[in-house]
Amino acid sequence: KTETQTNTGLTSAVIVGQFMRGRIDQPMVIHQGNIRGQLGYEPQNPYYIAVQDCLDTGVPSVQVLRVGHSNIAS
């Protein structure tokens, strides 16, 4: 009963997804000030929404790794 929880919330995150633009060779640091410039504005993209939601919760920045689109036919 003497232990306390020191982590009050999420302080860092890594998101892998498909985005309109951005680097594909290494992760990018995304914050509220550069999200549109680095990833492009895609309000219907679930990966973009995940990054925006994470930033909206107060996380100062998110590491984002952009991957290419899959060519697998369904």
Distance bins in CASP14 RR format, pairs under 12 A and 6 or more apart:
PFRMAT RR
TARGET T0000
AUTHOR 0000-0000-0000
RMODE 2
METHOD distances of the structure
MODEL  1
8 57 0 0 0 0 0 1 0 0 0 0 0
8 58 0 0 0 0 0 1 0 0 0 0 0
9 54 0 0 0 0 0 1 0 0 0 0 0
9 57 0 0 0 0 1 0 0 0 0 0 0
9 58 0 0 0 0 1 0 0 0 0 0 0
9 59 0 0 0 0 1 0 0 0 0 0 0
9 60 0 0 0 0 0 1 0 0 0 0 0
10 53 0 0 0 0 0 1 0 0 0 0 0
10 54 1 0 0 1 0 0 0 0 0 0 0
10 55 0 0 0 0 0 1 0 0 0 0 0
10 56 0 0 0 0 0 1 0 0 0 0 0
10 57 1 0 0 1 0 0 0 0 0 0 0
10 58 0 0 0 0 1 0 0 0 0 0 0
10 59 1 0 1 0 0 0 0 0 0 0 0
10 60 0 0 0 0 0 1 0 0 0 0 0
10 61 0 0 0 0 0 1 0 0 0 0 0
10 62 0 0 0 0 1 0 0 0 0 0 0
11 54 0 0 0 0 0 1 0 0 0 0 0
11 57 0 0 0 0 0 1 0 0 0 0 0
11 58 0 0 0 0 1 0 0 0 0 0 0
11 59 1 0 0 1 0 0 0 0 0 0 0
11 60 1 0 0 1 0 0 0 0 0 0 0
11 61 0 0 0 0 1 0 0 0 0 0 0
11 62 0 0 0 0 0 1 0 0 0 0 0
12 27 0 0 0 0 0 1 0 0 0 0 0
12 29 0 0 0 0 0 1 0 0 0 0 0
12 30 0 0 0 0 0 1 0 0 0 0 0
12 31 0 0 0 0 0 1 0 0 0 0 0
12 54 0 0 0 0 1 0 0 0 0 0 0
12 55 0 0 0 0 0 1 0 0 0 0 0
12 58 0 0 0 0 0 1 0 0 0 0 0
12 59 1 0 0 1 0 0 0 0 0 0 0
12 60 0 0 0 0 1 0 0 0 0 0 0
12 61 1 0 0 1 0 0 0 0 0 0 0
12 62 1 0 0 1 0 0 0 0 0 0 0
12 63 1 0 0 1 0 0 0 0 0 0 0
13 27 0 0 0 0 0 1 0 0 0 0 0
13 29 0 0 0 0 0 1 0 0 0 0 0
13 30 0 0 0 0 1 0 0 0 0 0 0
13 31 0 0 0 0 0 1 0 0 0 0 0
13 50 0 0 0 0 1 0 0 0 0 0 0
13 51 0 0 0 0 1 0 0 0 0 0 0
13 53 0 0 0 0 0 1 0 0 0 0 0
13 54 1 0 1 0 0 0 0 0 0 0 0
13 55 0 0 0 0 1 0 0 0 0 0 0
13 57 0 0 0 0 1 0 0 0 0 0 0
13 58 0 0 0 0 0 1 0 0 0 0 0
13 59 1 0 1 0 0 0 0 0 0 0 0
13 60 0 0 0 0 0 1 0 0 0 0 0
13 61 0 0 0 0 1 0 0 0 0 0 0
13 62 1 0 1 0 0 0 0 0 0 0 0
13 63 1 0 0 1 0 0 0 0 0 0 0
13 64 0 0 0 0 1 0 0 0 0 0 0
13 65 0 0 0 0 0 1 0 0 0 0 0
14 27 1 0 0 1 0 0 0 0 0 0 0
14 28 0 0 0 0 0 1 0 0 0 0 0
14 29 0 0 0 0 0 1 0 0 0 0 0
14 30 0 0 0 0 0 1 0 0 0 0 0
14 50 0 0 0 0 0 1 0 0 0 0 0
14 51 0 0 0 0 0 1 0 0 0 0 0
14 54 0 0 0 0 0 1 0 0 0 0 0
14 59 0 0 0 0 0 1 0 0 0 0 0
14 61 0 0 0 0 0 1 0 0 0 0 0
14 62 1 0 0 1 0 0 0 0 0 0 0
14 63 1 0 1 0 0 0 0 0 0 0 0
14 64 1 0 0 1 0 0 0 0 0 0 0
14 65 1 0 0 1 0 0 0 0 0 0 0
15 27 0 0 0 0 1 0 0 0 0 0 0
15 28 0 0 0 0 0 1 0 0 0 0 0
15 29 0 0 0 0 0 1 0 0 0 0 0
15 30 0 0 0 0 1 0 0 0 0 0 0
15 35 0 0 0 0 0 1 0 0 0 0 0
15 39 0 0 0 0 0 1 0 0 0 0 0
15 45 0 0 0 0 0 1 0 0 0 0 0
15 46 0 0 0 0 0 1 0 0 0 0 0
15 47 1 0 0 1 0 0 0 0 0 0 0
15 48 0 0 0 0 1 0 0 0 0 0 0
15 49 0 0 0 0 0 1 0 0 0 0 0
15 50 1 0 1 0 0 0 0 0 0 0 0
15 51 1 0 1 0 0 0 0 0 0 0 0
15 52 0 0 0 0 0 1 0 0 0 0 0
15 53 0 0 0 0 0 1 0 0 0 0 0
15 54 1 0 0 1 0 0 0 0 0 0 0
15 55 0 0 0 0 0 1 0 0 0 0 0
15 59 0 0 0 0 0 1 0 0 0 0 0
15 61 0 0 0 0 0 1 0 0 0 0 0
15 62 1 0 1 0 0 0 0 0 0 0 0
15 63 1 0 0 1 0 0 0 0 0 0 0
15 64 1 0 1 0 0 0 0 0 0 0 0
15 65 1 0 0 1 0 0 0 0 0 0 0
15 66 0 0 0 0 1 0 0 0 0 0 0
15 67 0 0 0 0 0 1 0 0 0 0 0
16 24 0 0 0 0 0 1 0 0 0 0 0
16 27 0 0 0 0 1 0 0 0 0 0 0
16 28 0 0 0 0 0 1 0 0 0 0 0
16 47 0 0 0 0 1 0 0 0 0 0 0
16 50 0 0 0 0 1 0 0 0 0 0 0
16 51 0 0 0 0 0 1 0 0 0 0 0
16 62 0 0 0 0 0 1 0 0 0 0 0
16 63 0 0 0 0 1 0 0 0 0 0 0
16 64 1 0 0 1 0 0 0 0 0 0 0
16 65 1 0 1 0 0 0 0 0 0 0 0
16 66 0 0 0 0 1 0 0 0 0 0 0
16 67 1 0 1 0 0 0 0 0 0 0 0
16 68 0 0 0 0 0 1 0 0 0 0 0
17 24 0 0 0 0 0 1 0 0 0 0 0
17 27 0 0 0 0 0 1 0 0 0 0 0
17 28 0 0 0 0 0 1 0 0 0 0 0
17 30 0 0 0 0 0 1 0 0 0 0 0
17 39 0 0 0 0 1 0 0 0 0 0 0
17 42 0 0 0 0 0 1 0 0 0 0 0
17 45 0 0 0 0 1 0 0 0 0 0 0
17 46 0 0 0 0 1 0 0 0 0 0 0
17 47 1 0 1 0 0 0 0 0 0 0 0
17 48 0 0 0 0 1 0 0 0 0 0 0
17 49 0 0 0 0 0 1 0 0 0 0 0
17 50 0 0 0 0 1 0 0 0 0 0 0
17 51 0 0 0 0 1 0 0 0 0 0 0
17 62 0 0 0 0 0 1 0 0 0 0 0
17 63 0 0 0 0 0 1 0 0 0 0 0
17 64 1 0 0 1 0 0 0 0 0 0 0
17 65 1 0 0 1 0 0 0 0 0 0 0
17 66 1 0 0 1 0 0 0 0 0 0 0
17 67 1 0 1 0 0 0 0 0 0 0 0
17 68 0 0 0 0 1 0 0 0 0 0 0
17 69 0 0 0 0 1 0 0 0 0 0 0
17 70 0 0 0 0 0 1 0 0 0 0 0
18 24 0 0 0 0 0 1 0 0 0 0 0
18 39 0 0 0 0 0 1 0 0 0 0 0
18 40 0 0 0 0 0 1 0 0 0 0 0
18 42 0 0 0 0 1 0 0 0 0 0 0
18 45 1 0 0 1 0 0 0 0 0 0 0
18 46 0 0 0 0 1 0 0 0 0 0 0
18 47 1 0 1 0 0 0 0 0 0 0 0
18 48 0 0 0 0 1 0 0 0 0 0 0
18 50 0 0 0 0 0 1 0 0 0 0 0
18 51 0 0 0 0 0 1 0 0 0 0 0
18 64 0 0 0 0 0 1 0 0 0 0 0
18 65 0 0 0 0 0 1 0 0 0 0 0
18 66 1 0 0 1 0 0 0 0 0 0 0
18 67 1 0 0 1 0 0 0 0 0 0 0
18 68 1 0 1 0 0 0 0 0 0 0 0
18 69 1 0 1 0 0 0 0 0 0 0 0
18 70 0 0 0 0 1 0 0 0 0 0 0
19 28 0 0 0 0 1 0 0 0 0 0 0
19 30 0 0 0 0 1 0 0 0 0 0 0
19 35 0 0 0 0 0 1 0 0 0 0 0
19 36 0 0 0 0 0 1 0 0 0 0 0
19 37 0 0 0 0 0 1 0 0 0 0 0
19 38 0 0 0 0 1 0 0 0 0 0 0
19 39 1 0 1 0 0 0 0 0 0 0 0
19 40 1 0 0 1 0 0 0 0 0 0 0
19 41 0 0 0 0 0 1 0 0 0 0 0
19 42 1 0 0 1 0 0 0 0 0 0 0
19 45 1 0 0 1 0 0 0 0 0 0 0
19 46 0 0 0 0 0 1 0 0 0 0 0
19 47 1 0 0 1 0 0 0 0 0 0 0
19 48 1 0 0 1 0 0 0 0 0 0 0
19 49 0 0 0 0 0 1 0 0 0 0 0
19 50 0 0 0 0 0 1 0 0 0 0 0
19 51 0 0 0 0 1 0 0 0 0 0 0
19 52 0 0 0 0 0 1 0 0 0 0 0
19 64 1 0 0 1 0 0 0 0 0 0 0
19 65 0 0 0 0 1 0 0 0 0 0 0
19 66 1 0 1 0 0 0 0 0 0 0 0
19 67 0 0 0 0 1 0 0 0 0 0 0
19 68 0 0 0 0 1 0 0 0 0 0 0
19 69 0 0 0 0 0 1 0 0 0 0 0
20 35 0 0 0 0 0 1 0 0 0 0 0
20 36 0 0 0 0 1 0 0 0 0 0 0
20 37 0 0 0 0 1 0 0 0 0 0 0
20 38 0 0 0 0 1 0 0 0 0 0 0
20 39 1 0 0 1 0 0 0 0 0 0 0
20 40 1 0 1 0 0 0 0 0 0 0 0
20 41 1 0 0 1 0 0 0 0 0 0 0
20 42 1 0 1 0 0 0 0 0 0 0 0
20 43 0 0 0 0 0 1 0 0 0 0 0
20 44 0 0 0 0 0 1 0 0 0 0 0
20 45 1 0 0 1 0 0 0 0 0 0 0
20 47 0 0 0 0 0 1 0 0 0 0 0
20 48 0 0 0 0 1 0 0 0 0 0 0
20 66 0 0 0 0 1 0 0 0 0 0 0
20 68 0 0 0 0 0 1 0 0 0 0 0
20 69 0 0 0 0 0 1 0 0 0 0 0
21 28 0 0 0 0 0 1 0 0 0 0 0
21 34 0 0 0 0 0 1 0 0 0 0 0
21 35 0 0 0 0 0 1 0 0 0 0 0
21 36 0 0 0 0 0 1 0 0 0 0 0
21 37 1 0 0 1 0 0 0 0 0 0 0
21 38 1 0 0 1 0 0 0 0 0 0 0
21 39 1 0 0 1 0 0 0 0 0 0 0
21 40 1 0 1 0 0 0 0 0 0 0 0
21 41 0 0 0 0 0 1 0 0 0 0 0
21 42 0 0 0 0 1 0 0 0 0 0 0
21 45 0 0 0 0 0 1 0 0 0 0 0
21 48 0 0 0 0 0 1 0 0 0 0 0
21 64 0 0 0 0 0 1 0 0 0 0 0
21 66 0 0 0 0 1 0 0 0 0 0 0
21 68 0 0 0 0 0 1 0 0 0 0 0
22 28 1 0 0 1 0 0 0 0 0 0 0
22 29 0 0 0 0 0 1 0 0 0 0 0
22 30 0 0 0 0 1 0 0 0 0 0 0
22 34 0 0 0 0 0 1 0 0 0 0 0
22 35 0 0 0 0 0 1 0 0 0 0 0
22 36 0 0 0 0 0 1 0 0 0 0 0
22 37 0 0 0 0 1 0 0 0 0 0 0
22 38 1 0 1 0 0 0 0 0 0 0 0
22 39 1 0 0 1 0 0 0 0 0 0 0
22 40 1 0 0 1 0 0 0 0 0 0 0
22 42 0 0 0 0 0 1 0 0 0 0 0
22 48 0 0 0 0 0 1 0 0 0 0 0
22 64 0 0 0 0 1 0 0 0 0 0 0
22 65 0 0 0 0 0 1 0 0 0 0 0
22 66 1 0 1 0 0 0 0 0 0 0 0
22 67 0 0 0 0 0 1 0 0 0 0 0
22 68 0 0 0 0 0 1 0 0 0 0 0
23 29 0 0 0 0 0 1 0 0 0 0 0
23 30 0 0 0 0 0 1 0 0 0 0 0
23 38 0 0 0 0 1 0 0 0 0 0 0
23 39 0 0 0 0 0 1 0 0 0 0 0
23 63 0 0 0 0 0 1 0 0 0 0 0
23 64 0 0 0 0 1 0 0 0 0 0 0
23 65 0 0 0 0 1 0 0 0 0 0 0
23 66 1 0 0 1 0 0 0 0 0 0 0
23 67 0 0 0 0 0 1 0 0 0 0 0
23 68 0 0 0 0 0 1 0 0 0 0 0
24 64 0 0 0 0 0 1 0 0 0 0 0
24 65 0 0 0 0 1 0 0 0 0 0 0
24 66 1 0 1 0 0 0 0 0 0 0 0
24 67 1 0 0 1 0 0 0 0 0 0 0
24 68 1 0 0 1 0 0 0 0 0 0 0
24 69 0 0 0 0 0 1 0 0 0 0 0
25 65 0 0 0 0 1 0 0 0 0 0 0
25 66 0 0 0 0 1 0 0 0 0 0 0
25 67 0 0 0 0 0 1 0 0 0 0 0
25 68 0 0 0 0 0 1 0 0 0 0 0
26 63 0 0 0 0 1 0 0 0 0 0 0
26 64 0 0 0 0 0 1 0 0 0 0 0
26 65 1 0 0 1 0 0 0 0 0 0 0
26 66 0 0 0 0 1 0 0 0 0 0 0
27 38 0 0 0 0 0 1 0 0 0 0 0
27 61 0 0 0 0 0 1 0 0 0 0 0
27 62 0 0 0 0 1 0 0 0 0 0 0
27 63 1 0 1 0 0 0 0 0 0 0 0
27 64 1 0 0 1 0 0 0 0 0 0 0
27 65 1 0 1 0 0 0 0 0 0 0 0
27 66 0 0 0 0 1 0 0 0 0 0 0
27 67 0 0 0 0 0 1 0 0 0 0 0
28 34 0 0 0 0 1 0 0 0 0 0 0
28 35 0 0 0 0 0 1 0 0 0 0 0
28 37 0 0 0 0 0 1 0 0 0 0 0
28 38 1 0 1 0 0 0 0 0 0 0 0
28 39 1 0 0 1 0 0 0 0 0 0 0
28 40 0 0 0 0 0 1 0 0 0 0 0
28 51 0 0 0 0 0 1 0 0 0 0 0
28 61 0 0 0 0 1 0 0 0 0 0 0
28 62 0 0 0 0 1 0 0 0 0 0 0
28 63 1 0 0 1 0 0 0 0 0 0 0
28 64 1 0 1 0 0 0 0 0 0 0 0
28 65 1 0 0 1 0 0 0 0 0 0 0
28 66 1 0 0 1 0 0 0 0 0 0 0
29 35 0 0 0 0 0 1 0 0 0 0 0
29 38 0 0 0 0 1 0 0 0 0 0 0
29 39 0 0 0 0 0 1 0 0 0 0 0
29 51 0 0 0 0 0 1 0 0 0 0 0
29 55 0 0 0 0 0 1 0 0 0 0 0
29 59 0 0 0 0 0 1 0 0 0 0 0
29 60 0 0 0 0 1 0 0 0 0 0 0
29 61 1 0 1 0 0 0 0 0 0 0 0
29 62 1 0 0 1 0 0 0 0 0 0 0
29 63 1 0 0 1 0 0 0 0 0 0 0
29 64 1 0 0 1 0 0 0 0 0 0 0
29 65 0 0 0 0 0 1 0 0 0 0 0
30 36 0 0 0 0 1 0 0 0 0 0 0
30 37 0 0 0 0 1 0 0 0 0 0 0
30 38 1 0 1 0 0 0 0 0 0 0 0
30 39 1 0 0 1 0 0 0 0 0 0 0
30 40 0 0 0 0 0 1 0 0 0 0 0
30 47 0 0 0 0 0 1 0 0 0 0 0
30 48 0 0 0 0 0 1 0 0 0 0 0
30 50 0 0 0 0 0 1 0 0 0 0 0
30 51 1 0 1 0 0 0 0 0 0 0 0
30 52 0 0 0 0 1 0 0 0 0 0 0
30 54 0 0 0 0 1 0 0 0 0 0 0
30 55 1 0 0 1 0 0 0 0 0 0 0
30 59 0 0 0 0 0 1 0 0 0 0 0
30 60 0 0 0 0 0 1 0 0 0 0 0
30 61 1 0 0 1 0 0 0 0 0 0 0
30 62 1 0 1 0 0 0 0 0 0 0 0
30 63 1 0 0 1 0 0 0 0 0 0 0
30 64 1 0 1 0 0 0 0 0 0 0 0
30 65 0 0 0 0 0 1 0 0 0 0 0
30 66 0 0 0 0 0 1 0 0 0 0 0
31 37 0 0 0 0 0 1 0 0 0 0 0
31 38 0 0 0 0 1 0 0 0 0 0 0
31 39 0 0 0 0 0 1 0 0 0 0 0
31 51 0 0 0 0 0 1 0 0 0 0 0
31 52 0 0 0 0 0 1 0 0 0 0 0
31 54 0 0 0 0 0 1 0 0 0 0 0
31 55 1 0 0 1 0 0 0 0 0 0 0
31 56 0 0 0 0 0 1 0 0 0 0 0
31 58 0 0 0 0 0 1 0 0 0 0 0
31 59 0 0 0 0 1 0 0 0 0 0 0
31 60 1 0 0 1 0 0 0 0 0 0 0
31 61 1 0 1 0 0 0 0 0 0 0 0
31 62 1 0 0 1 0 0 0 0 0 0 0
31 63 0 0 0 0 0 1 0 0 0 0 0
31 64 0 0 0 0 0 1 0 0 0 0 0
32 38 0 0 0 0 0 1 0 0 0 0 0
32 51 0 0 0 0 0 1 0 0 0 0 0
32 52 0 0 0 0 1 0 0 0 0 0 0
32 54 0 0 0 0 0 1 0 0 0 0 0
32 55 1 0 1 0 0 0 0 0 0 0 0
32 56 0 0 0 0 1 0 0 0 0 0 0
32 57 0 0 0 0 0 1 0 0 0 0 0
32 58 0 0 0 0 1 0 0 0 0 0 0
32 59 0 0 0 0 1 0 0 0 0 0 0
32 60 0 0 0 0 1 0 0 0 0 0 0
32 61 0 0 0 0 1 0 0 0 0 0 0
32 62 0 0 0 0 0 1 0 0 0 0 0
33 39 0 0 0 0 0 1 0 0 0 0 0
33 52 0 0 0 0 0 1 0 0 0 0 0
33 55 0 0 0 0 1 0 0 0 0 0 0
33 60 0 0 0 0 0 1 0 0 0 0 0
33 61 0 0 0 0 1 0 0 0 0 0 0
33 62 0 0 0 0 0 1 0 0 0 0 0
34 40 0 0 0 0 0 1 0 0 0 0 0
34 51 0 0 0 0 0 1 0 0 0 0 0
34 55 0 0 0 0 0 1 0 0 0 0 0
34 61 0 0 0 0 1 0 0 0 0 0 0
34 62 0 0 0 0 0 1 0 0 0 0 0
34 64 0 0 0 0 0 1 0 0 0 0 0
35 41 0 0 0 0 1 0 0 0 0 0 0
35 42 0 0 0 0 0 1 0 0 0 0 0
35 43 0 0 0 0 0 1 0 0 0 0 0
35 45 0 0 0 0 0 1 0 0 0 0 0
35 47 0 0 0 0 0 1 0 0 0 0 0
35 48 0 0 0 0 1 0 0 0 0 0 0
35 49 0 0 0 0 0 1 0 0 0 0 0
35 50 0 0 0 0 0 1 0 0 0 0 0
35 51 1 0 0 1 0 0 0 0 0 0 0
35 52 1 0 0 1 0 0 0 0 0 0 0
35 53 0 0 0 0 0 1 0 0 0 0 0
35 54 0 0 0 0 0 1 0 0 0 0 0
35 55 1 0 0 1 0 0 0 0 0 0 0
35 56 0 0 0 0 0 1 0 0 0 0 0
35 59 0 0 0 0 0 1 0 0 0 0 0
35 61 0 0 0 0 1 0 0 0 0 0 0
35 62 0 0 0 0 1 0 0 0 0 0 0
35 64 0 0 0 0 1 0 0 0 0 0 0
36 42 0 0 0 0 1 0 0 0 0 0 0
36 43 0 0 0 0 0 1 0 0 0 0 0
36 48 0 0 0 0 1 0 0 0 0 0 0
36 51 0 0 0 0 0 1 0 0 0 0 0
36 52 0 0 0 0 1 0 0 0 0 0 0
36 55 0 0 0 0 0 1 0 0 0 0 0
37 48 0 0 0 0 0 1 0 0 0 0 0
37 64 0 0 0 0 0 1 0 0 0 0 0
38 48 0 0 0 0 0 1 0 0 0 0 0
38 51 0 0 0 0 1 0 0 0 0 0 0
38 61 0 0 0 0 0 1 0 0 0 0 0
38 62 0 0 0 0 0 1 0 0 0 0 0
38 63 0 0 0 0 0 1 0 0 0 0 0
38 64 1 0 0 1 0 0 0 0 0 0 0
38 66 0 0 0 0 1 0 0 0 0 0 0
39 45 0 0 0 0 1 0 0 0 0 0 0
39 47 0 0 0 0 1 0 0 0 0 0 0
39 48 1 0 0 1 0 0 0 0 0 0 0
39 49 0 0 0 0 0 1 0 0 0 0 0
39 50 0 0 0 0 0 1 0 0 0 0 0
39 51 1 0 0 1 0 0 0 0 0 0 0
39 52 0 0 0 0 1 0 0 0 0 0 0
39 55 0 0 0 0 0 1 0 0 0 0 0
39 62 0 0 0 0 0 1 0 0 0 0 0
39 64 1 0 0 1 0 0 0 0 0 0 0
39 65 0 0 0 0 0 1 0 0 0 0 0
39 66 1 0 0 1 0 0 0 0 0 0 0
40 47 0 0 0 0 0 1 0 0 0 0 0
40 48 1 0 0 1 0 0 0 0 0 0 0
40 51 0 0 0 0 0 1 0 0 0 0 0
40 52 0 0 0 0 0 1 0 0 0 0 0
40 64 0 0 0 0 0 1 0 0 0 0 0
40 66 0 0 0 0 0 1 0 0 0 0 0
41 48 1 0 0 1 0 0 0 0 0 0 0
41 49 0 0 0 0 0 1 0 0 0 0 0
41 51 0 0 0 0 0 1 0 0 0 0 0
41 52 0 0 0 0 1 0 0 0 0 0 0
42 48 1 0 1 0 0 0 0 0 0 0 0
42 49 0 0 0 0 1 0 0 0 0 0 0
42 50 0 0 0 0 0 1 0 0 0 0 0
42 51 0 0 0 0 1 0 0 0 0 0 0
42 52 0 0 0 0 1 0 0 0 0 0 0
42 66 0 0 0 0 0 1 0 0 0 0 0
43 49 1 0 0 1 0 0 0 0 0 0 0
43 51 0 0 0 0 0 1 0 0 0 0 0
43 52 0 0 0 0 1 0 0 0 0 0 0
43 53 0 0 0 0 0 1 0 0 0 0 0
44 52 0 0 0 0 0 1 0 0 0 0 0
45 51 0 0 0 0 1 0 0 0 0 0 0
45 52 0 0 0 0 1 0 0 0 0 0 0
45 66 0 0 0 0 0 1 0 0 0 0 0
45 69 0 0 0 0 0 1 0 0 0 0 0
46 52 0 0 0 0 0 1 0 0 0 0 0
46 53 0 0 0 0 0 1 0 0 0 0 0
47 53 0 0 0 0 0 1 0 0 0 0 0
47 54 0 0 0 0 0 1 0 0 0 0 0
47 62 0 0 0 0 0 1 0 0 0 0 0
47 64 0 0 0 0 1 0 0 0 0 0 0
47 65 0 0 0 0 0 1 0 0 0 0 0
47 66 0 0 0 0 1 0 0 0 0 0 0
47 67 0 0 0 0 1 0 0 0 0 0 0
47 68 0 0 0 0 0 1 0 0 0 0 0
47 69 0 0 0 0 0 1 0 0 0 0 0
48 54 0 0 0 0 0 1 0 0 0 0 0
48 55 0 0 0 0 0 1 0 0 0 0 0
48 62 0 0 0 0 0 1 0 0 0 0 0
48 64 0 0 0 0 1 0 0 0 0 0 0
48 66 0 0 0 0 0 1 0 0 0 0 0
49 55 0 0 0 0 0 1 0 0 0 0 0
49 56 0 0 0 0 0 1 0 0 0 0 0
50 56 0 0 0 0 0 1 0 0 0 0 0
50 57 0 0 0 0 0 1 0 0 0 0 0
50 59 0 0 0 0 0 1 0 0 0 0 0
50 62 0 0 0 0 1 0 0 0 0 0 0
50 64 0 0 0 0 1 0 0 0 0 0 0
51 57 0 0 0 0 0 1 0 0 0 0 0
51 59 0 0 0 0 1 0 0 0 0 0 0
51 61 0 0 0 0 0 1 0 0 0 0 0
51 62 1 0 1 0 0 0 0 0 0 0 0
51 63 0 0 0 0 0 1 0 0 0 0 0
51 64 1 0 0 1 0 0 0 0 0 0 0
51 65 0 0 0 0 0 1 0 0 0 0 0
51 66 0 0 0 0 0 1 0 0 0 0 0
52 58 0 0 0 0 0 1 0 0 0 0 0
52 59 0 0 0 0 0 1 0 0 0 0 0
52 62 0 0 0 0 1 0 0 0 0 0 0
52 64 0 0 0 0 0 1 0 0 0 0 0
53 59 0 0 0 0 1 0 0 0 0 0 0
53 62 0 0 0 0 0 1 0 0 0 0 0
54 60 0 0 0 0 0 1 0 0 0 0 0
54 61 0 0 0 0 1 0 0 0 0 0 0
54 62 1 0 1 0 0 0 0 0 0 0 0
54 63 0 0 0 0 0 1 0 0 0 0 0
54 64 0 0 0 0 1 0 0 0 0 0 0
55 61 1 0 0 1 0 0 0 0 0 0 0
55 62 1 0 0 1 0 0 0 0 0 0 0
55 64 0 0 0 0 0 1 0 0 0 0 0
56 62 0 0 0 0 0 1 0 0 0 0 0
END
